Amino acid sequence: MLTTGPTSNIIGGTRQTDVEMYAGDAGAKTEVRVISSVLDISNTSSAQSRIVLTWNANTSTLGLGNLDLDVPGTNGIFLAFPVAMDHALDLMFEIQDYGQSTAILSKTFPALSQGSNFFFAFSDFTNRDALSSADSIRMTVDSTTPGLDATLDLVESRDAPPLTVPEPATMGLLCLGLLGLGFRRWKAKASNV
């Protein structure tokens, strides 16, 4: 379902999670769990895995009911990596209109990726027609090397990434520095007179 809010539309509702460990030694293990609303993926040192989350309202015939993702105020899908991941991962979104078309976009995120402004612009998807009548949204997370540990949060459909705004503490230090420079210049002028 798409929950409309003042600044964003959150892809929510029922989702199915499929986990496949496709490489690893005899003791290899993959754990996928939700901790405080964050998807946590943990592979042992030899394991490689693929995690697929599917939002389709638990039905393969009606799905999300031709959900229009490409509405004013939604230009793409955001997600966050709250903690720096230790290895690179591939992430792909597939948005399917049952019987019609599938819009696809994939990206590789390098090791140590972290933050809340990772953006999948709708304009970058192949076959954009599926965005206006989505029945299924699938997100695939693939480890590119063994031993991936990653957390994902904030899968949202919303407008373009916000501009980076300096934190109040940074602005305060900048202002103090400018005041100090101004005072120093004033003092130098006063001693020359």
PAMAR-26762 format. One record per atom (N, C-alpha, C, O): residue number from 1; residue in three letters; x, y, z. Coordinates in steps of 0.02 Angstrom, whole numbers, always signed. Layout:
REM residues N
<NUM,ALA,<X,Y,Z>> ...
***
This chain:
REM residues 193
<1,MET,<+42,-59,+0>> <1,MET,<+0,+0,+0>> <1,MET,<+45,+62,+0>> <1,MET,<+103,+59,+19>> <2,LEU,<+18,+117,-20>> <2,LEU,<+54,+179,-19>> <2,LEU,<+20,+224,+31>> <2,LEU,<-38,+243,+20>> <3,THR,<+54,+241,+84>> <3,THR,<+25,+283,+136>> <3,THR,<+46,+355,+123>> <3,THR,<+105,+371,+124>> <4,THR,<-3,+397,+111>> <4,THR,<+12,+467,+94>> <4,THR,<+24,+507,+157>> <4,THR,<-14,+501,+206>> <5,GLY,<+76,+547,+157>> <5,GLY,<+92,+590,+213>> <5,GLY,<+107,+659,+188>> <5,GLY,<+103,+672,+128>> <6,PRO,<+124,+706,+232>> <6,PRO,<+136,+775,+212>> <6,PRO,<+196,+783,+166>> <6,PRO,<+196,+827,+123>> <7,THR,<+247,+742,+174>> <7,THR,<+307,+751,+132>> <7,THR,<+327,+688,+95>> <7,THR,<+373,+690,+54>> <8,SER,<+294,+632,+108>> <8,SER,<+317,+571,+76>> <8,SER,<+261,+520,+71>> <8,SER,<+209,+525,+105>> <9,ASN,<+272,+471,+29>> <9,ASN,<+228,+414,+22>> <9,ASN,<+268,+353,+40>> <9,ASN,<+318,+337,+7>> <10,ILE,<+248,+317,+92>> <10,ILE,<+286,+261,+118>> <10,ILE,<+260,+196,+88>> <10,ILE,<+200,+182,+92>> <11,ILE,<+305,+157,+59>> <11,ILE,<+285,+92,+33>> <11,ILE,<+279,+46,+93>> <11,ILE,<+329,+30,+125>> <12,GLY,<+219,+26,+109>> <12,GLY,<+208,-13,+170>> <12,GLY,<+164,-73,+157>> <12,GLY,<+163,-101,+103>> <13,GLY,<+126,-92,+208>> <13,GLY,<+81,-149,+202>> <13,GLY,<+118,-214,+207>> <13,GLY,<+174,-217,+231>> <14,THR,<+86,-267,+183>> <14,THR,<+113,-334,+187>> <14,THR,<+170,-343,+137>> <14,THR,<+166,-321,+80>> <15,ARG,<+223,-376,+160>> <15,ARG,<+278,-393,+114>> <15,ARG,<+301,-463,+129>> <15,ARG,<+295,-488,+185>> <16,GLN,<+327,-495,+78>> <16,GLN,<+354,-563,+85>> <16,GLN,<+430,-558,+80>> <16,GLN,<+456,-521,+39>> <17,THR,<+465,-595,+122>> <17,THR,<+538,-595,+122>> <17,THR,<+563,-664,+104>> <17,THR,<+547,-713,+138>> <18,ASP,<+602,-669,+51>> <18,ASP,<+633,-732,+31>> <18,ASP,<+708,-725,+39>> <18,ASP,<+738,-676,+17>> <19,VAL,<+740,-775,+69>> <19,VAL,<+812,-774,+81>> <19,VAL,<+843,-836,+48>> <19,VAL,<+820,-892,+58>> <20,GLU,<+895,-824,+9>> <20,GLU,<+931,-878,-23>> <20,GLU,<+1006,-869,-10>> <20,GLU,<+1034,-817,-27>> <21,MET,<+1037,-919,+20>> <21,MET,<+1109,-919,+27>> <21,MET,<+1137,-960,-31>> <21,MET,<+1125,-1020,-34>> <22,TYR,<+1173,-928,-77>> <22,TYR,<+1195,-964,-137>> <22,TYR,<+1269,-982,-138>> <22,TYR,<+1292,-1013,-186>> <23,ALA,<+1306,-962,-87>> <23,ALA,<+1376,-982,-82>> <23,ALA,<+1396,-984,-9>> <23,ALA,<+1372,-945,+32>> <24,GLY,<+1441,-1031,+7>> <24,GLY,<+1466,-1035,+75>> <24,GLY,<+1490,-1105,+92>> <24,GLY,<+1470,-1153,+60>> <25,ASP,<+1533,-1110,+144>> <25,ASP,<+1557,-1175,+164>> <25,ASP,<+1505,-1210,+208>> <25,ASP,<+1449,-1186,+216>> <26,ALA,<+1524,-1267,+237>> <26,ALA,<+1476,-1308,+276>> <26,ALA,<+1446,-1270,+335>> <26,ALA,<+1389,-1283,+354>> <27,GLY,<+1483,-1224,+365>> <27,GLY,<+1457,-1188,+423>> <27,GLY,<+1427,-1120,+406>> <27,GLY,<+1411,-1080,+450>> <28,ALA,<+1420,-1107,+341>> <28,ALA,<+1395,-1041,+320>> <28,ALA,<+1323,-1030,+341>> <28,ALA,<+1283,-1077,+344>> <29,LYS,<+1307,-968,+357>> <29,LYS,<+1241,-951,+382>> <29,LYS,<+1222,-880,+362>> <29,LYS,<+1265,-835,+361>> <30,THR,<+1159,-869,+346>> <30,THR,<+1133,-803,+332>> <30,THR,<+1075,-790,+379>> <30,THR,<+1031,-832,+387>> <31,GLU,<+1075,-731,+410>> <31,GLU,<+1020,-711,+453>> <31,GLU,<+990,-647,+427>> <31,GLU,<+1025,-599,+411>> <32,VAL,<+923,-646,+422>> <32,VAL,<+887,-586,+402>> <32,VAL,<+833,-576,+454>> <32,VAL,<+792,-620,+466>> <33,ARG,<+831,-516,+484>> <33,ARG,<+782,-503,+535>> <33,ARG,<+764,-429,+536>> <33,ARG,<+802,-387,+510>> <34,VAL,<+708,-413,+565>> <34,VAL,<+688,-344,+574>> <34,VAL,<+699,-325,+646>> <34,VAL,<+672,-356,+692>> <35,ILE,<+741,-274,+656>> <35,ILE,<+757,-249,+723>> <35,ILE,<+738,-175,+725>> <35,ILE,<+767,-135,+688>> <36,SER,<+690,-157,+767>> <36,SER,<+667,-88,+772>> <36,SER,<+652,-58,+704>> <36,SER,<+674,-2,+688>> <37,SER,<+614,-94,+664>> <37,SER,<+591,-73,+597>> <37,SER,<+647,-67,+546>> <37,SER,<+637,-36,+494>> <38,VAL,<+705,-95,+559>> <38,VAL,<+761,-93,+513>> <38,VAL,<+777,-164,+491>> <38,VAL,<+780,-209,+533>> <39,LEU,<+787,-175,+426>> <39,LEU,<+804,-241,+400>> <39,LEU,<+878,-253,+411>> <39,LEU,<+920,-215,+386>> <40,ASP,<+895,-304,+448>> <40,ASP,<+964,-320,+465>> <40,ASP,<+984,-384,+429>> <40,ASP,<+952,-436,+436>> <41,ILE,<+1038,-381,+389>> <41,ILE,<+1063,-438,+351>> <41,ILE,<+1133,-455,+377>> <41,ILE,<+1176,-411,+381>> <42,SER,<+1143,-518,+394>> <42,SER,<+1208,-538,+421>> <42,SER,<+1228,-605,+391>> <42,SER,<+1193,-655,+399>> <43,ASN,<+1284,-606,+355>> <43,ASN,<+1312,-668,+327>> <43,ASN,<+1375,-687,+366>> <43,ASN,<+1414,-643,+385>> <44,THR,<+1385,-751,+377>> <44,THR,<+1449,-772,+405>> <44,THR,<+1504,-761,+353>> <44,THR,<+1489,-744,+296>> <45,SER,<+1566,-770,+372>> <45,SER,<+1622,-749,+330>> <45,SER,<+1625,-782,+262>> <45,SER,<+1656,-754,+216>> <46,SER,<+1595,-841,+253>> <46,SER,<+1598,-873,+186>> <46,SER,<+1532,-869,+148>> <46,SER,<+1528,-889,+90>> <47,ALA,<+1479,-843,+180>> <47,ALA,<+1413,-844,+149>> <47,ALA,<+1400,-785,+103>> <47,ALA,<+1420,-729,+117>> <48,GLN,<+1367,-800,+47>> <48,GLN,<+1340,-749,+3>> <48,GLN,<+1265,-762,-3>> <48,GLN,<+1243,-819,-8>> <49,SER,<+1226,-707,-3>> <49,SER,<+1153,-717,-1>> <49,SER,<+1117,-668,-47>> <49,SER,<+1145,-618,-70>> <50,ARG,<+1054,-685,-60>> <50,ARG,<+1009,-642,-97>> <50,ARG,<+945,-638,-56>> <50,ARG,<+916,-689,-37>> <51,ILE,<+924,-577,-41>> <51,ILE,<+863,-565,-3>> <51,ILE,<+814,-528,-48>> <51,ILE,<+832,-477,-78>> <52,VAL,<+753,-554,-55>> <52,VAL,<+703,-523,-98>> <52,VAL,<+643,-505,-55>> <52,VAL,<+613,-548,-23>> <53,LEU,<+626,-440,-53>> <53,LEU,<+566,-417,-20>> <53,LEU,<+515,-400,-73>> <53,LEU,<+530,-363,-120>> <54,THR,<+455,-427,-66>> <54,THR,<+402,-415,-116>> <54,THR,<+342,-385,-82>> <54,THR,<+315,-413,-34>> <55,TRP,<+320,-327,-107>> <55,TRP,<+258,-297,-85>> <55,TRP,<+206,-310,-140>> <55,TRP,<+210,-282,-194>> <56,ASN,<+156,-352,-125>> <56,ASN,<+104,-366,-174>> <56,ASN,<+37,-381,-140>> <56,ASN,<-7,-411,-170>> <57,ALA,<+29,-360,-77>> <57,ALA,<-32,-370,-39>> <57,ALA,<-52,-444,-35>> <57,ALA,<-111,-461,-29>> <58,ASN,<-1,-488,-38>> <58,ASN,<-11,-560,-32>> <58,ASN,<-57,-589,-85>> <58,ASN,<-92,-638,-72>> <59,THR,<-58,-561,-144>> <59,THR,<-98,-590,-197>> <59,THR,<-63,-581,-264>> <59,THR,<-38,-527,-279>> <60,SER,<-59,-634,-302>> <60,SER,<-25,-632,-367>> <60,SER,<-72,-613,-424>> <60,SER,<-49,-608,-481>> <61,THR,<-136,-603,-409>> <61,THR,<-183,-584,-462>> <61,THR,<-201,-510,-460>> <61,THR,<-202,-477,-511>> <62,LEU,<-215,-484,-400>> <62,LEU,<-234,-414,-394>> <62,LEU,<-175,-371,-371>> <62,LEU,<-168,-313,-391>> <63,GLY,<-133,-399,-330>> <63,GLY,<-75,-363,-305>> <63,GLY,<-94,-298,-271>> <63,GLY,<-141,-296,-231>> <64,LEU,<-58,-246,-286>> <64,LEU,<-68,-180,-255>> <64,LEU,<-125,-141,-289>> <64,LEU,<-139,-85,-270>> <65,GLY,<-155,-171,-340>> <65,GLY,<-214,-141,-371>> <65,GLY,<-198,-81,-414>> <65,GLY,<-231,-29,-409>> <66,ASN,<-148,-87,-459>> <66,ASN,<-130,-33,-505>> <66,ASN,<-112,+32,-468>> <66,ASN,<-137,+86,-486>> <67,LEU,<-71,+27,-419>> <67,LEU,<-49,+84,-379>> <67,LEU,<-9,+132,-422>> <67,LEU,<+36,+112,-458>> <68,ASP,<-25,+196,-418>> <68,ASP,<+10,+247,-457>> <68,ASP,<+67,+276,-416>> <68,ASP,<+56,+318,-372>> <69,LEU,<+128,+254,-430>> <69,LEU,<+187,+279,-394>> <69,LEU,<+211,+345,-422>> <69,LEU,<+242,+385,-386>> <70,ASP,<+197,+357,-485>> <70,ASP,<+223,+415,-520>> <70,ASP,<+174,+474,-515>> <70,ASP,<+153,+501,-566>> <71,VAL,<+157,+494,-454>> <71,VAL,<+111,+549,-442>> <71,VAL,<+151,+611,-423>> <71,VAL,<+209,+605,-403>> <72,PRO,<+121,+671,-429>> <72,PRO,<+158,+731,-409>> <72,PRO,<+184,+725,-337>> <72,PRO,<+148,+703,-292>> <73,GLY,<+246,+745,-327>> <73,GLY,<+277,+740,-261>> <73,GLY,<+315,+676,-250>> <73,GLY,<+345,+667,-197>> <74,THR,<+314,+630,-299>> <74,THR,<+353,+568,-293>> <74,THR,<+394,+560,-357>> <74,THR,<+367,+543,-409>> <75,ASN,<+458,+572,-352>> <75,ASN,<+503,+566,-409>> <75,ASN,<+550,+507,-406>> <75,ASN,<+591,+497,-450>> <76,GLY,<+544,+467,-352>> <76,GLY,<+588,+410,-346>> <76,GLY,<+580,+375,-280>> <76,GLY,<+536,+391,-240>> <77,ILE,<+624,+326,-268>> <77,ILE,<+623,+287,-207>> <77,ILE,<+686,+301,-168>> <77,ILE,<+742,+298,-196>> <78,PHE,<+678,+317,-105>> <78,PHE,<+734,+329,-60>> <78,PHE,<+744,+267,-16>> <78,PHE,<+697,+230,-3>> <79,LEU,<+805,+257,+6>> <79,LEU,<+817,+209,+59>> <79,LEU,<+877,+232,+99>> <79,LEU,<+916,+275,+76>> <80,ALA,<+884,+205,+157>> <80,ALA,<+937,+225,+202>> <80,ALA,<+978,+164,+224>> <80,ALA,<+951,+109,+231>> <81,PHE,<+1042,+175,+234>> <81,PHE,<+1086,+127,+266>> <81,PHE,<+1107,+159,+332>> <81,PHE,<+1154,+199,+333>> <82,PRO,<+1072,+143,+388>> <82,PRO,<+1087,+177,+452>> <82,PRO,<+1157,+164,+478>> <82,PRO,<+1185,+205,+515>> <83,VAL,<+1186,+107,+460>> <83,VAL,<+1253,+88,+484>> <83,VAL,<+1295,+74,+422>> <83,VAL,<+1270,+45,+374>> <84,ALA,<+1357,+95,+422>> <84,ALA,<+1402,+82,+365>> <84,ALA,<+1408,+7,+354>> <84,ALA,<+1426,-30,+400>> <85,MET,<+1395,-15,+293>> <85,MET,<+1400,-87,+278>> <85,MET,<+1473,-105,+267>> <85,MET,<+1513,-64,+244>> <86,ASP,<+1490,-167,+283>> <86,ASP,<+1560,-187,+279>> <86,ASP,<+1582,-209,+210>> <86,ASP,<+1642,-210,+196>> <87,HIS,<+1535,-228,+166>> <87,HIS,<+1551,-249,+98>> <87,HIS,<+1503,-216,+49>> <87,HIS,<+1450,-191,+70>> <88,ALA,<+1520,-217,-14>> <88,ALA,<+1475,-190,-65>> <88,ALA,<+1414,-236,-73>> <88,ALA,<+1417,-295,-58>> <89,LEU,<+1360,-206,-98>> <89,LEU,<+1301,-246,-113>> <89,LEU,<+1267,-218,-175>> <89,LEU,<+1272,-159,-191>> <90,ASP,<+1232,-262,-211>> <90,ASP,<+1190,-243,-268>> <90,ASP,<+1119,-239,-244>> <90,ASP,<+1095,-282,-207>> <91,LEU,<+1084,-186,-265>> <91,LEU,<+1014,-178,-246>> <91,LEU,<+974,-163,-309>> <91,LEU,<+993,-120,-349>> <92,MET,<+918,-198,-318>> <92,MET,<+877,-189,-377>> <92,MET,<+804,-182,-357>> <92,MET,<+779,-218,-314>> <93,PHE,<+770,-134,-390>> <93,PHE,<+698,-127,-383>> <93,PHE,<+665,-149,-448>> <93,PHE,<+687,-130,-503>> <94,GLU,<+612,-190,-442>> <94,GLU,<+571,-210,-499>> <94,GLU,<+499,-192,-482>> <94,GLU,<+472,-216,-432>> <95,ILE,<+469,-150,-523>> <95,ILE,<+400,-129,-512>> <95,ILE,<+360,-157,-570>> <95,ILE,<+370,-138,-628>> <96,GLN,<+313,-202,-553>> <96,GLN,<+278,-239,-606>> <96,GLN,<+204,-220,-609>> <96,GLN,<+170,-216,-558>> <97,ASP,<+181,-211,-670>> <97,ASP,<+110,-204,-685>> <97,ASP,<+90,-272,-714>> <97,ASP,<+110,-288,-770>> <98,TYR,<+51,-311,-676>> <98,TYR,<+36,-380,-697>> <98,TYR,<+10,-382,-768>> <98,TYR,<-38,-347,-786>> <99,GLY,<+42,-423,-809>> <99,GLY,<+20,-432,-877>> <99,GLY,<+41,-378,-925>> <99,GLY,<+29,-384,-985>> <100,GLN,<+73,-325,-902>> <100,GLN,<+91,-269,-946>> <100,GLN,<+166,-261,-951>> <100,GLN,<+196,-276,-1003>> <101,SER,<+198,-236,-899>> <101,SER,<+268,-218,-904>> <101,SER,<+301,-217,-835>> <101,SER,<+267,-220,-783>> <102,THR,<+367,-214,-835>> <102,THR,<+405,-211,-773>> <102,THR,<+458,-155,-780>> <102,THR,<+496,-154,-828>> <103,ALA,<+458,-110,-731>> <103,ALA,<+508,-57,-728>> <103,ALA,<+564,-81,-682>> <103,ALA,<+551,-107,-628>> <104,ILE,<+626,-75,-704>> <104,ILE,<+683,-102,-667>> <104,ILE,<+738,-49,-660>> <104,ILE,<+752,-11,-706>> <105,LEU,<+769,-48,-601>> <105,LEU,<+828,-7,-590>> <105,LEU,<+872,-42,-538>> <105,LEU,<+847,-62,-486>> <106,SER,<+936,-48,-553>> <106,SER,<+982,-79,-504>> <106,SER,<+1044,-35,-496>> <106,SER,<+1064,+1,-542>> <107,LYS,<+1072,-39,-436>> <107,LYS,<+1132,-1,-420>> <107,LYS,<+1177,-44,-376>> <107,LYS,<+1153,-88,-339>> <108,THR,<+1242,-31,-380>> <108,THR,<+1290,-62,-335>> <108,THR,<+1313,-10,-285>> <108,THR,<+1332,+46,-304>> <109,PHE,<+1310,-27,-221>> <109,PHE,<+1331,+18,-168>> <109,PHE,<+1398,-7,-140>> <109,PHE,<+1403,-65,-121>> <110,PRO,<+1448,+36,-137>> <110,PRO,<+1514,+14,-114>> <110,PRO,<+1515,+2,-38>> <110,PRO,<+1470,+24,-2>> <111,ALA,<+1565,-33,-16>> <111,ALA,<+1575,-43,+56>> <111,ALA,<+1577,+25,+90>> <111,ALA,<+1598,+75,+61>> <112,LEU,<+1555,+26,+152>> <112,LEU,<+1552,+85,+195>> <112,LEU,<+1497,+135,+176>> <112,LEU,<+1494,+189,+204>> <113,SER,<+1453,+117,+128>> <113,SER,<+1396,+160,+113>> <113,SER,<+1354,+168,+175>> <113,SER,<+1340,+120,+210>> <114,GLN,<+1335,+230,+189>> <114,GLN,<+1294,+245,+248>> <114,GLN,<+1258,+311,+236>> <114,GLN,<+1285,+356,+203>> <115,GLY,<+1198,+317,+263>> <115,GLY,<+1161,+380,+258>> <115,GLY,<+1088,+368,+241>> <115,GLY,<+1066,+311,+236>> <116,SER,<+1051,+423,+232>> <116,SER,<+979,+417,+222>> <116,SER,<+956,+446,+155>> <116,SER,<+895,+453,+145>> <117,ASN,<+1001,+463,+110>> <117,ASN,<+980,+493,+48>> <117,ASN,<+1001,+454,-14>> <117,ASN,<+1025,+483,-62>> <118,PHE,<+994,+388,-13>> <118,PHE,<+1008,+348,-71>> <118,PHE,<+944,+347,-113>> <118,PHE,<+891,+326,-89>> <119,PHE,<+949,+370,-175>> <119,PHE,<+891,+386,-216>> <119,PHE,<+890,+346,-281>> <119,PHE,<+939,+344,-318>> <120,PHE,<+833,+315,-295>> <120,PHE,<+820,+281,-358>> <120,PHE,<+770,+323,-395>> <120,PHE,<+709,+316,-384>> <121,ALA,<+793,+367,-440>> <121,ALA,<+748,+412,-477>> <121,ALA,<+704,+373,-525>> <121,ALA,<+728,+329,-561>> <122,PHE,<+638,+389,-525>> <122,PHE,<+592,+355,-571>> <122,PHE,<+614,+366,-643>> <122,PHE,<+602,+323,-686>> <123,SER,<+645,+423,-658>> <123,SER,<+666,+438,-726>> <123,SER,<+722,+390,-750>> <123,SER,<+734,+384,-810>> <124,ASP,<+757,+357,-703>> <124,ASP,<+810,+310,-721>> <124,ASP,<+786,+239,-731>> <124,ASP,<+823,+197,-756>> <125,PHE,<+723,+224,-713>> <125,PHE,<+696,+156,-721>> <125,PHE,<+686,+141,-795>> <125,PHE,<+670,+185,-835>> <126,THR,<+696,+77,-813>> <126,THR,<+677,+55,-880>> <126,THR,<+601,+49,-879>> <126,THR,<+571,+35,-827>> <127,ASN,<+569,+58,-935>> <127,ASN,<+497,+47,-944>> <127,ASN,<+454,+81,-891>> <127,ASN,<+423,+48,-850>> <128,ARG,<+454,+147,-891>> <128,ARG,<+419,+187,-841>> <128,ARG,<+344,+177,-838>> <128,ARG,<+312,+196,-789>> <129,ASP,<+314,+147,-891>> <129,ASP,<+241,+137,-892>> <129,ASP,<+217,+98,-831>> <129,ASP,<+161,+110,-807>> <130,ALA,<+257,+52,-807>> <130,ALA,<+237,+10,-750>> <130,ALA,<+230,+51,-686>> <130,ALA,<+195,+29,-640>> <131,LEU,<+261,+109,-682>> <131,LEU,<+259,+150,-621>> <131,LEU,<+190,+179,-607>> <131,LEU,<+173,+191,-550>> <132,SER,<+150,+189,-659>> <132,SER,<+85,+219,-649>> <132,SER,<+30,+167,-634>> <132,SER,<-27,+186,-621>> <133,SER,<+47,+103,-637>> <133,SER,<-3,+52,-622>> <133,SER,<+31,-9,-590>> <133,SER,<+26,-65,-616>> <134,ALA,<+65,+2,-534>> <134,ALA,<+104,-50,-501>> <134,ALA,<+60,-101,-465>> <134,ALA,<+15,-82,-427>> <135,ASP,<+73,-164,-478>> <135,ASP,<+40,-218,-442>> <135,ASP,<+87,-253,-393>> <135,ASP,<+65,-284,-345>> <136,SER,<+152,-247,-407>> <136,SER,<+202,-280,-365>> <136,SER,<+265,-238,-365>> <136,SER,<+287,-213,-416>> <137,ILE,<+295,-231,-305>> <137,ILE,<+360,-197,-298>> <137,ILE,<+406,-248,-266>> <137,ILE,<+392,-274,-212>> <138,ARG,<+463,-260,-299>> <138,ARG,<+510,-308,-273>> <138,ARG,<+578,-275,-266>> <138,ARG,<+603,-242,-312>> <139,MET,<+609,-283,-207>> <139,MET,<+675,-258,-193>> <139,MET,<+721,-317,-180>> <139,MET,<+708,-358,-135>> <140,THR,<+775,-323,-220>> <140,THR,<+822,-378,-213>> <140,THR,<+889,-351,-188>> <140,THR,<+917,-305,-218>> <141,VAL,<+914,-379,-134>> <141,VAL,<+978,-360,-105>> <141,VAL,<+1024,-420,-113>> <141,VAL,<+1011,-474,-88>> <142,ASP,<+1079,-409,-149>> <142,ASP,<+1125,-463,-166>> <142,ASP,<+1194,-446,-139>> <142,ASP,<+1221,-392,-153>> <143,SER,<+1224,-491,-99>> <143,SER,<+1292,-479,-75>> <143,SER,<+1340,-491,-133>> <143,SER,<+1334,-541,-168>> <144,THR,<+1388,-447,-142>> <144,THR,<+1436,-455,-197>> <144,THR,<+1498,-494,-175>> <144,THR,<+1536,-519,-217>> <145,THR,<+1508,-498,-110>> <145,THR,<+1564,-537,-82>> <145,THR,<+1539,-572,-20>> <145,THR,<+1488,-552,+8>> <146,PRO,<+1573,-625,+2>> <146,PRO,<+1552,-660,+63>> <146,PRO,<+1559,-615,+124>> <146,PRO,<+1600,-570,+126>> <147,GLY,<+1517,-629,+174>> <147,GLY,<+1523,-596,+239>> <147,GLY,<+1489,-528,+245>> <147,GLY,<+1508,-488,+287>> <148,LEU,<+1440,-515,+203>> <148,LEU,<+1406,-450,+206>> <148,LEU,<+1367,-441,+271>> <148,LEU,<+1332,-487,+293>> <149,ASP,<+1373,-382,+302>> <149,ASP,<+1330,-361,+357>> <149,ASP,<+1302,-293,+336>> <149,ASP,<+1341,-247,+322>> <150,ALA,<+1236,-287,+333>> <150,ALA,<+1205,-224,+311>> <150,ALA,<+1138,-214,+346>> <150,ALA,<+1105,-262,+364>> <151,THR,<+1119,-151,+353>> <151,THR,<+1052,-135,+378>> <151,THR,<+1020,-86,+329>> <151,THR,<+1053,-40,+304>> <152,LEU,<+955,-96,+316>> <152,LEU,<+918,-53,+270>> <152,LEU,<+857,-26,+305>> <152,LEU,<+825,-60,+344>> <153,ASP,<+842,+37,+291>> <153,ASP,<+784,+70,+321>> <153,ASP,<+758,+122,+272>> <153,ASP,<+792,+138,+223>> <154,LEU,<+699,+147,+285>> <154,LEU,<+672,+205,+250>> <154,LEU,<+662,+192,+175>> <154,LEU,<+690,+228,+134>> <155,VAL,<+623,+141,+157>> <155,VAL,<+606,+132,+88>> <155,VAL,<+544,+173,+75>> <155,VAL,<+490,+156,+97>> <156,GLU,<+554,+229,+40>> <156,GLU,<+499,+277,+28>> <156,GLU,<+496,+298,-44>> <156,GLU,<+547,+300,-79>> <157,SER,<+437,+314,-65>> <157,SER,<+428,+346,-130>> <157,SER,<+413,+419,-115>> <157,SER,<+363,+434,-83>> <158,ARG,<+457,+465,-138>> <158,ARG,<+447,+535,-124>> <158,ARG,<+481,+579,-175>> <158,ARG,<+507,+554,-225>> <159,ASP,<+481,+644,-162>> <159,ASP,<+509,+691,-211>> <159,ASP,<+585,+688,-211>> <159,ASP,<+615,+648,-176>> <160,ALA,<+616,+732,-251>> <160,ALA,<+688,+731,-261>> <160,ALA,<+726,+738,-195>> <160,ALA,<+699,+764,-146>> <161,PRO,<+789,+715,-194>> <161,PRO,<+829,+719,-132>> <161,PRO,<+833,+791,-106>> <161,PRO,<+842,+837,-145>> <162,PRO,<+826,+800,-41>> <162,PRO,<+832,+867,-13>> <162,PRO,<+904,+893,-20>> <162,PRO,<+951,+854,-20>> <163,LEU,<+911,+958,-25>> <163,LEU,<+978,+987,-26>> <163,LEU,<+1009,+978,+42>> <163,LEU,<+974,+979,+93>> <164,THR,<+1074,+971,+45>> <164,THR,<+1109,+964,+108>> <164,THR,<+1110,+1031,+143>> <164,THR,<+1132,+1081,+115>> <165,VAL,<+1085,+1032,+205>> <165,VAL,<+1083,+1093,+244>> <165,VAL,<+1132,+1085,+302>> <165,VAL,<+1129,+1034,+337>> <166,PRO,<+1176,+1134,+314>> <166,PRO,<+1223,+1127,+370>> <166,PRO,<+1187,+1121,+437>> <166,PRO,<+1135,+1151,+447>> <167,GLU,<+1215,+1081,+481>> <167,GLU,<+1187,+1073,+547>> <167,GLU,<+1195,+1137,+587>> <167,GLU,<+1240,+1177,+574>> <168,PRO,<+1150,+1149,+636>> <168,PRO,<+1155,+1210,+677>> <168,PRO,<+1224,+1220,+709>> <168,PRO,<+1248,+1276,+713>> <169,ALA,<+1255,+1166,+732>> <169,ALA,<+1320,+1172,+765>> <169,ALA,<+1372,+1197,+715>> <169,ALA,<+1415,+1238,+732>> <170,THR,<+1369,+1172,+653>> <170,THR,<+1416,+1194,+601>> <170,THR,<+1406,+1267,+587>> <170,THR,<+1455,+1305,+581>> <171,MET,<+1344,+1288,+580>> <171,MET,<+1329,+1359,+567>> <171,MET,<+1354,+1403,+625>> <171,MET,<+1381,+1457,+614>> <172,GLY,<+1344,+1380,+687>> <172,GLY,<+1366,+1417,+745>> <172,GLY,<+1442,+1427,+745>> <172,GLY,<+1466,+1482,+759>> <173,LEU,<+1479,+1374,+730>> <173,LEU,<+1552,+1380,+727>> <173,LEU,<+1574,+1427,+672>> <173,LEU,<+1621,+1466,+681>> <174,LEU,<+1541,+1424,+615>> <174,LEU,<+1557,+1469,+560>> <174,LEU,<+1546,+1542,+580>> <174,LEU,<+1588,+1585,+567>> <175,CYS,<+1489,+1556,+612>> <175,CYS,<+1474,+1624,+635>> <175,CYS,<+1525,+1649,+686>> <175,CYS,<+1548,+1706,+682>> <176,LEU,<+1544,+1605,+734>> <176,LEU,<+1595,+1624,+783>> <176,LEU,<+1661,+1640,+750>> <176,LEU,<+1696,+1687,+769>> <177,GLY,<+1680,+1600,+700>> <177,GLY,<+1742,+1611,+664>> <177,GLY,<+1741,+1678,+627>> <177,GLY,<+1790,+1716,+629>> <178,LEU,<+1684,+1693,+594>> <178,LEU,<+1679,+1757,+559>> <178,LEU,<+1681,+1816,+608>> <178,LEU,<+1712,+1866,+593>> <179,LEU,<+1647,+1809,+665>> <179,LEU,<+1650,+1862,+716>> <179,LEU,<+1721,+1873,+741>> <179,LEU,<+1743,+1930,+750>> <180,GLY,<+1756,+1818,+752>> <180,GLY,<+1826,+1823,+775>> <180,GLY,<+1870,+1858,+724>> <180,GLY,<+1911,+1900,+743>> <181,LEU,<+1861,+1841,+660>> <181,LEU,<+1900,+1875,+608>> <181,LEU,<+1884,+1949,+605>> <181,LEU,<+1929,+1991,+598>> <182,GLY,<+1820,+1966,+611>> <182,GLY,<+1799,+2036,+610>> <182,GLY,<+1828,+2074,+669>> <182,GLY,<+1852,+2130,+661>> <183,PHE,<+1826,+2044,+729>> <183,PHE,<+1853,+2076,+788>> <183,PHE,<+1928,+2086,+781>> <183,PHE,<+1954,+2139,+798>> <184,ARG,<+1964,+2037,+755>> <184,ARG,<+2036,+2041,+746>> <184,ARG,<+2054,+2098,+697>> <184,ARG,<+2101,+2136,+709>> <185,ARG,<+2015,+2103,+643>> <185,ARG,<+2027,+2157,+594>> <185,ARG,<+2014,+2225,+626>> <185,ARG,<+2052,+2273,+615>> <186,TRP,<+1959,+2231,+665>> <186,TRP,<+1942,+2294,+698>> <186,TRP,<+1997,+2314,+747>> <186,TRP,<+2016,+2372,+751>> <187,LYS,<+2022,+2264,+785>> <187,LYS,<+2075,+2277,+835>> <187,LYS,<+2139,+2300,+800>> <187,LYS,<+2174,+2344,+825>> <188,ALA,<+2156,+2268,+742>> <188,ALA,<+2216,+2287,+705>> <188,ALA,<+2210,+2358,+679>> <188,ALA,<+2258,+2396,+681>> <189,LYS,<+2151,+2376,+655>> <189,LYS,<+2139,+2444,+630>> <189,LYS,<+2145,+2495,+687>> <189,LYS,<+2174,+2548,+678>> <190,ALA,<+2116,+2479,+745>> <190,ALA,<+2117,+2525,+803>> <190,ALA,<+2189,+2535,+828>> <190,ALA,<+2205,+2591,+850>> <191,SER,<+2232,+2485,+825>> <191,SER,<+2301,+2493,+851>> <191,SER,<+2344,+2532,+801>> <191,SER,<+2395,+2561,+821>> <192,ASN,<+2325,+2534,+736>> <192,ASN,<+2362,+2572,+685>> <192,ASN,<+2346,+2646,+688>> <192,ASN,<+2384,+2686,+660>> <193,VAL,<+2291,+2666,+719>> <193,VAL,<+2271,+2736,+720>> <193,VAL,<+2307,+2776,+770>> <193,VAL,<+2295,+2836,+777>> 
***
